[in-house]
Amino acid sequence: MLSLLALSGSGQASQRDWYIGRIPEQPFDIPLVDKSLLPARFHRQVVAYSGREAPGTILISKQERFLYYIEDTGRALRFGISVGRDGQRWTGEAVVGRRARWPSWTPTANMRRRNPNLPVRVAGGPQNPLGARALYLYRNGQDTLYRIHGTNEPWSIGQAASSGCIRMLNEHILELFATVRNGARVIVL
């Protein structure tokens, strides 16, 4: 169950205030975020893109707190994200090696050392920190243990709040999940 208070960009707000409806889906509905509580720069936007990355590439700017999905020459979708806290960030290239709907979450050994109270595993569902979808990042055929995933903490978007993964609003990861295929290149700057 969600706790009662969370810090939003505009002061204290009940976690329930962050949700204004649901996206119907099986086996769980997806809570729909009230984006008026999120700074406008972190809303989904179509932006000009003049880089040289090929369409289908995911480009992540940790400093800006944006994920760019390169659509075609001159254009990208930009989404606000949450990135890893200091000391828990990674940089480099990977590929989407696997995609999952309502993924389960197994905290890494390092996460469990930092916080022994973490559960061993959380089944997929609304209370799972990976949210409604996850893209699993691989390098040289090996799982990096980093993910691009949804979140049940929308107030963390724009923050350095995760254990290294890239968090997106659930409605945003739904769109990315439907578009991106396994093998897609991911660049984290």
Phi, psi and omega in degrees: 000143180289142176287172190278328185236145174215151179273124176255174179297339183244026178115196182282136176216143175296142178303325179297330179294342180286346186245133183240001180173196182220146171264115182294132177201157176253141002273357181228141170287153181256120178300135180263126186278140171281099185290350176294343177273352182255133177307138186304328182296340180265004175286158175298132180216148169269127183231160175289144179224122182245012180284183184253008180288144183288152173306143181095352178280143172256124180243124183244124175254104181296321183295317180283336186070043178231145168249129178249129171254113184285117183272306180199180182304122175088004186212143177214154168269135180241131180235142171287144182222168167249142182241178180292147174295163177309136181083354181231031180249153176227158181224149176138201182242150177207180172230156173287113183262341181198152177231145181219139171269135181043061184293151169279163180232126175239109179302142179289166178301320178297319179297319181289329175294317180292326182220090182297346180277356178295145177291160178290322181203145174237123178295156177299145179153181185299335181269357182283131181295345178276355176071206189280335182212156176214141171251121183269127185264130182239150174224128181053039178078002182247140176295126179282347187074005174261149183225156162253120188212168174287179178212149171261017176233070185299336179293347179277349180298133183092358183248165168263092192230347187264178176268025177122336179286168177257119180262143175226160170300146181302320180293333177284318178293330175302314180295313181296317180301321181288339185261316187282143178245160174303142182095349179299138181282137178234126178242123181247117181252000000 
